[in-house]
Amino acid sequence: MSEISTKTSASSRRAMITKLTSTAILTAMAFVLMYLEFNLPFMPPFLKFDFSEVPVLVGSFAIGPVYGILIELLKNLLHLPFTGTAGIGEMSNFITGSIYVFSAGWIYGKHRTRKGAIASMAIATLILGLIACPFNFFITLPLYGSVLNFPIEAIIGMSAAVNSMIKTKMDLILWGFLPFNLFKGIVVAFITFWIYKPISNLIHRIYSNTRS
């Protein structure tokens, strides 16, 4: 009985070490990728696109959706000292990123196949688009005004300069934030889909090693 307990304890320690090591590596990758950001055509200039959600999504698939959220949190906490948005951008990135990777990771956990991965990312992209709209309308944009003294009129003005369809706050959501988040979800899903095969063995090995 004691021998079984010892083996179980050792297995649990190995599983936790694997989880923590994987989390640290994927967090570092995501943090670095946050700096490879750029603007998208016709999108508001303050919306920067990067590929940092790819390793976060891999973590959500391999270790679990809760660890996906943890990686998302750590990535943004590491970026805080270098922020130019008083943390608002990092908060928004954490909330929207967590919605995406948790949804995808949770669904994939129920259907651990290639088709399951595709379906999970497609559904997660739609969920991201739907939830991010009211979040940005009621929270992110008002925070820019109250914390950074960046009024919505100024935000609309700079957005209209690159997209003439944006004339109101609702236009900004519909023609700025919504397509940006959908595009981001689709691109991250596309990249993850194409790298899925070469890293699938790694994902399943990490998954197996962290079940205890």
C-alpha positions in Angstrom: 0.0 0.0 0.0 2.8 2.3 0.9 4.7 1.5 -2.3 1.6 2.3 -4.4 1.2 5.6 -2.5 4.9 6.5 -3.1 4.5 5.7 -6.9 1.4 7.8 -7.1 3.1 10.7 -5.3 6.1 10.5 -7.6 3.8 10.4 -10.6 1.9 13.5 -9.3 5.2 15.4 -8.9 6.3 14.5 -12.4 3.0 15.6 -13.8 3.2 19.0 -11.9 6.8 19.6 -13.0 5.7 18.9 -16.6 2.8 21.3 -16.3 4.9 24.1 -14.8 7.8 23.6 -17.3 5.4 23.6 -20.2 3.6 26.7 -18.8 6.9 28.6 -18.4 8.1 27.7 -21.9 4.9 28.6 -23.6 4.6 31.8 -21.6 8.1 32.9 -22.7 7.2 32.2 -26.3 3.9 34.1 -26.1 5.7 37.1 -24.4 8.3 37.3 -27.1 5.6 37.1 -29.8 3.7 40.0 -28.3 6.5 42.3 -29.5 6.1 41.2 -33.1 2.9 43.3 -33.5 1.7 45.3 -36.4 -1.3 47.3 -37.7 -3.9 45.8 -40.0 -5.3 47.6 -43.0 -8.6 49.5 -42.3 -8.3 48.7 -38.6 -8.1 51.3 -35.8 -4.4 52.1 -35.3 -4.5 51.2 -31.6 -5.5 47.6 -32.4 -2.2 45.8 -32.8 -2.1 42.3 -34.2 0.4 39.7 -33.0 0.7 35.9 -32.9 1.1 35.5 -29.1 -2.2 33.5 -28.8 -0.7 30.6 -30.8 1.5 29.2 -27.9 -1.3 30.0 -25.5 -3.7 28.0 -27.5 -1.2 25.1 -27.7 -1.0 25.2 -23.9 -4.7 25.1 -23.6 -4.8 22.1 -25.9 -1.9 20.3 -24.3 -2.2 21.0 -20.6 -5.8 22.2 -20.3 -7.9 25.4 -20.6 -7.2 26.5 -17.0 -3.5 26.5 -17.9 -4.3 28.4 -21.1 -5.7 31.2 -19.0 -2.7 31.0 -16.7 -0.3 31.4 -19.6 -2.5 34.3 -20.9 -2.3 36.0 -17.5 1.5 35.6 -17.1 2.1 36.8 -20.6 0.2 40.0 -20.0 1.7 40.5 -16.5 5.2 40.3 -18.0 4.2 42.9 -20.6 2.8 45.3 -18.0 6.1 47.1 -17.3 6.4 48.0 -21.0 2.8 49.1 -21.5 1.7 52.3 -23.1 -2.0 51.9 -22.1 -1.8 52.0 -18.3 -2.6 48.3 -18.3 -5.9 48.7 -20.2 -4.5 47.0 -23.3 -3.1 44.1 -21.3 -6.4 43.7 -19.4 -8.3 43.6 -22.7 -5.8 41.2 -24.2 -6.1 38.9 -21.2 -9.9 38.9 -21.1 -10.4 38.3 -24.9 -7.5 35.9 -25.1 -8.8 33.9 -22.2 -12.2 33.7 -23.7 -10.7 32.3 -26.9 -8.2 29.8 -25.5 -10.5 28.6 -22.7 -13.4 27.9 -25.1 -11.1 26.2 -27.6 -9.3 24.2 -25.0 -12.5 23.1 -23.2 -14.2 21.9 -26.4 -11.0 20.2 -27.6 -10.7 18.4 -24.3 -14.0 16.7 -25.0 -13.0 15.8 -28.6 -9.2 15.2 -28.8 -9.0 14.7 -32.6 -7.9 16.8 -35.5 -11.6 17.5 -36.4 -12.2 18.3 -32.7 -9.4 20.9 -32.8 -10.8 22.5 -35.9 -14.3 22.6 -34.5 -13.1 24.0 -31.2 -11.2 26.8 -32.8 -14.1 27.7 -35.1 -16.5 27.9 -32.2 -14.0 29.7 -30.0 -13.6 32.4 -32.7 -17.3 33.0 -32.9 -17.6 33.2 -29.1 -14.7 35.6 -29.0 -16.4 37.8 -31.6 -19.7 37.8 -29.7 -18.4 38.5 -26.2 -15.6 40.9 -27.1 -18.1 43.4 -28.6 -20.1 44.3 -25.4 -16.8 44.0 -23.4 -15.1 46.6 -25.6 -18.2 48.8 -25.8 -19.0 49.0 -22.1 -15.5 48.5 -20.5 -12.5 49.0 -22.7 -13.5 52.2 -24.5 -14.8 54.0 -21.4 -11.6 53.1 -19.6 -9.5 54.7 -22.3 -11.5 57.9 -21.7 -11.5 57.9 -17.9 -8.0 56.6 -17.3 -6.0 58.0 -20.2 -8.2 61.0 -20.9 -8.6 59.7 -24.4 -12.2 60.5 -25.3 -14.3 58.3 -27.5 -14.6 61.1 -30.1 -10.8 61.1 -30.6 -10.8 57.3 -30.9 -13.5 57.4 -33.5 -11.7 60.2 -35.3 -8.4 58.2 -35.6 -10.4 55.1 -36.6 -12.4 57.0 -39.3 -9.1 58.1 -40.8 -8.3 54.5 -41.8 -11.9 53.3 -42.2 -14.6 55.6 -43.4 -17.3 53.3 -42.3 -16.5 54.2 -38.6 -18.6 57.2 -37.6 -20.0 56.3 -34.2 -19.1 54.2 -31.2 -21.2 51.3 -32.4 -19.5 51.6 -35.9 -16.2 51.3 -34.1 -17.4 48.0 -32.5 -18.9 46.6 -35.7 -16.3 47.7 -38.1 -13.3 47.8 -35.9 -13.2 45.5 -32.9 -15.5 42.8 -34.3 -13.6 42.1 -37.5 -10.3 42.5 -35.7 -11.1 39.8 -33.2 -12.6 37.5 -35.8 -9.6 37.9 -38.0 -7.3 37.3 -35.0 -9.2 34.1 -34.1 -9.2 32.8 -37.6 -5.4 33.5 -38.2 -4.4 31.9 -34.9 -6.7 28.9 -35.7 -5.2 28.7 -39.2 -1.6 28.7 -37.9 -2.4 26.2 -35.1 -4.1 23.9 -37.7 -1.0 23.8 -39.9 1.4 23.2 -37.1 -1.0 20.8 -35.4 0.5 17.7 -37.1 4.2 18.3 -36.3 3.4 19.2 -32.7 0.4 16.8 -32.1 2.7 14.1 -30.7 4.1 16.7 -28.3 0.6 17.9 -27.3 -0.5 14.3 -26.6 2.7 13.4 -24.8 2.3 16.5 -22.5 -1.3 15.7 -22.0 -0.6 12.1 -21.1 2.3 13.1 -18.7 0.1 15.6 -16.9 -2.8 13.2 -16.2 -2.3 11.8 -12.7 
